Amino acid sequence: MSLALGARVGLPDDLLFLLAAHPRETWEGGLGDVGRFWLSRHGMFRQAQAMLLSEARGFVATPDVARFRPRFARLAGFLLGELETHHTVEDHHYFPRLALLEPRLQRGFDLLDADHHALHDTLAATADTANAVLRADGERDAREAALRAEAAIDRLGGLLDRHLADEEDIVAPLLIARGEETLR
């Protein structure tokens, strides 16, 4: 089974041993402030991606360049920038500390780090398509660029959903099992 972000459908069992002890339905009562904040950021990324996709689809269906461009630029900039910042903090701060708490999950953190690199490439491609929409001359060119952006944003959403779900399945149970104190 390939564990590459675009190919996998979930994590292997050896990375889910804490999830078995701390399933999703127990997270609300088991996570502290750090874990709840982190999950809320993931929810925000999912929502921002869905809003950006909706904007692109809406423009393709009913082009209104004057209304679309500022909203699209704001949403795209927010999503892409916040994801980059979030991944940097995880890679350089949280993941190394979490891996020390549970060395058996090192392979999982390496996988999540690889996901961040794959997502970075997808984020760059998405930014390129978003910028093409914003630079397009005329409604027809903007609509064609929006179609390409829609496809890129949709692809980003699929990869992002897979990554976030897998990250949550590793990190949330670990935070519950070992505590959040070392992350502060």
CORJO-V867269 format. One record per pair of residues at least 4 apart in sequence whose C-alpha atoms are under 6 Angstrom apart, sorted by the first residue. I is the first residue (numbers start at 1). J is the second residue. D is the distance in Angstrom with one decimal. If there is no record, write none. Layout:
BEGIN
[[I:J:D] [I:J:D]]
END
This chain:
BEGIN
[[2:8:5.9] [3:8:5.1] [4:8:6.0] [5:115:5.8] [18:173:5.5] [19:23:5.1] [19:173:5.4] [22:173:5.3] [27:31:5.7] [30:176:5.6] [31:35:5.3] [31:176:5.7] [53:153:5.9] [54:58:5.9] [56:146:5.8] [56:150:5.4] [58:62:6.0] [59:63:4.5] [60:143:5.5] [64:68:5.9] [65:69:5.8] [68:72:5.8] [69:73:5.9] [72:76:5.9] [73:77:5.9] [76:80:6.0] [77:81:5.8] [78:82:5.9] [82:86:6.0] [87:91:6.0] [89:93:5.4] [90:94:4.7] [90:95:5.5] [91:95:5.5] [95:99:6.0] [99:103:5.3] [99:106:5.4] [115:119:5.9] [116:120:5.9] [119:123:5.8] [126:152:5.3] [127:131:6.0] [129:149:4.9] [130:149:5.7] [132:136:5.9] [132:145:6.0] [133:142:5.2] [133:145:4.9] [133:146:5.6] [136:141:5.5] [136:142:4.9] [137:141:5.9] [139:143:6.0] [142:146:6.0] [146:150:5.9] [149:153:6.0] [156:160:5.8] [157:161:5.9] [160:164:5.9] [163:167:6.0] [164:168:6.0] [167:171:5.9] [168:172:5.4] [173:177:6.0] [174:178:5.8] [175:179:4.9] [175:180:5.6]]
END
